């Protein structure tokens, strides 16, 4: 039966259990360069040794933790092996790379927080808009119901007055439209009188000289 590959988190837990002096939770020290080979050569665990792929993924997960990167920021820090013994130092280039990585991680964290805040704000705005829409719809229905109730219970005198007011409003709109058309016609450029006469004379001549059909 094919065995399932261990996850990076499972590898982290196994590293801490097998080498607690090296893999620590608080202020983890820089690891020895090539420590993956030491883990592979250890042949652990005895019942089922780690594979090279599992070791690579586990170390990658561990070394990408912000708290581990913070331990690499300062050049000259001592690296340790699986026994917790000194095994080299952090070079200036490695320290600079760690600082750059930390900076990008912090920026990514800020971007994620900002995106989350914007998404939450958009969600709240959408909920508020929907709430206002429901309130407006409720008010509209209440007004319709109130108007229906008023119409159903109005007196004959009120009905006559309402129809009269409606007719007056219609008449006012008609008068306004009529005035608007008249104003528009007055604003149009007038054709000169001489040009009108020439056009009339031209049409008369064409009519007079037009040959009769048949």
Secondary structure, 3 states (H helix, E strand, C coil): CCCCCCCHHHHHHHHHHHCCCCCCCCCCCCECCCHHHHHHHHCCCCCCCCCHHHHHHHHHHHHCCHHHHHHCCCCCCEEECCCCCEEEECCHHHHHHHHHHHHHHHHHHHHHHHHHHHHHHHHHHHHHHHHHHHHHHHHHHHHHHHHHHHHHCCCHHHHHHHHHHHHHHHHHHHHHHHHHHHHHHHHCCCCCHHHHHHHHHHHHHHHHHCCCCC
